[in-house]
Structure formats: C-alpha cells, structure tokens
Amino acid sequence: MVYAIVKLAIYLICFLAALFALSGVQFDRFVNVRQPMKAQLLFLILAMALAYLCGSFLLELTIFNGLT
C-alpha cells in the first residue's frame, strides 16, 4: 500500500515537472498551428511519456524497488 502511494506521488511529481519543462519548447515551429487540439494532445502525450521514463528511473534508484 505504501509503495503504491509513493509510486503514484513520484509519477505525479514527474508529470508536473515534465509539463513545466515542455512548456519551454516552442511547439508552433513543429506542428500546424491551425490544428491546436492535435498540438495539445502531442504535448500531453510527450509529458506523460517523459514522466513515465523519469518516474521509472527514480523508482529504480530508490529503496522501494524490492517492495512490490
């Protein structure tokens, strides 16, 4: 139970950090600005992927790795 809460908290923190980091990228140079919904969806998917990778990396480095 504790591991699930810690895991969720780490992924949430990483997701917020990924959103913050990706907000510095100018996506209007890479996507069609006439379709903002697709650009927002791409932004969200990239943030989720980055958060998963970062969270998984952090969880592998912690003491909670063997508590599953």
PyMOL commands that set and color helices and strands:
alter all, ss='L'
color gray80, all
select helices_A, chain A and resi 2-22+27-29+36-61+63-66
alter helices_A, ss='H'
color red, helices_A
deselect
rebuild
show_as cartoon
